[in-house]
Amino acid sequence: MLRAARIILCSAICALGVVVVPAAASASTILDHFALDSYSASGAKHTPAARSVAKLRNGLYVAIVQGTFSYYGAINYMAPQPPWTILCGTPEAAPQFSSAGGSGKVGFDSEFILSRPWLPEPCAKAKLPVHWVNFQMNPGTGVWAHPMTLNLGSPPAPTPTHTYEYALVGKKGHHVGFRLYDLNTRDNYGSLKISLRAATESDCTGTKYAAFGLASEAECIADLV
């Protein structure tokens, strides 16, 4: 269970387990689609990595991530367990996608803490929902870090569908991996659905090119797969 500081109801389409793919993806074929379960029986400090089947090429990609989950046992959303004394924020009724960890109310997506059991003082200071960085990506470099959204930072609030697009710089011949960092994954439940697509010119416009770590729109377009 994560000890550090870490609303939208889902639409009917989410309840049916359908992944919402942003309109930008329609211009680029989905290359891969897989799931990341927030639950793991191992008790390690992170979930087992969910890796793409497809190997990437050198170039720019976008990871589309959707889903909600919990970092705490379901009982905490009904009666917070010690050391917690209150439920902070507004949870949603159930995860968007099923999990080996079961089900219950949820308070997390890949970008935000929506709700969690807590103590009154840190809850009041946090003013949920707040951004967090425990969703991590490894593009094949061996380095795990929270990926950059295409809008160059976390959105100001959770999206209605809990769907986010992340910039990904492909490394030739490597798979991309995703995981969730947590001190105890055994009480988690809920999954994330992840889709990969090649980036398009529209992903380079405005200041989006900077999400890929590039200096200009022209450089971004030149690096498209």
Buried (B, 14 or more C-beta within 10 A) or exposed (E): BBEEBBBBEBEEEBEEEBBBBBEBBEEBEBBBBBBBBBBBEEEBEBBBBBBBEBBBBEBBBBBBBBBBBBBBBBEBBEEBEEEBEEBBBBBBEBBBBBBEBBBBBBBBBBBBBBBBBBEEEEBEEBEBBBBBEBBBBBBBEEEBEBBBBBBEEBEEEBBEBBBBBBBBBBBEEBBBBBBBBBEBBBBBBBBBBBBBBBBBEEBBEEEBBBBBEBEEBEEBBEBBB
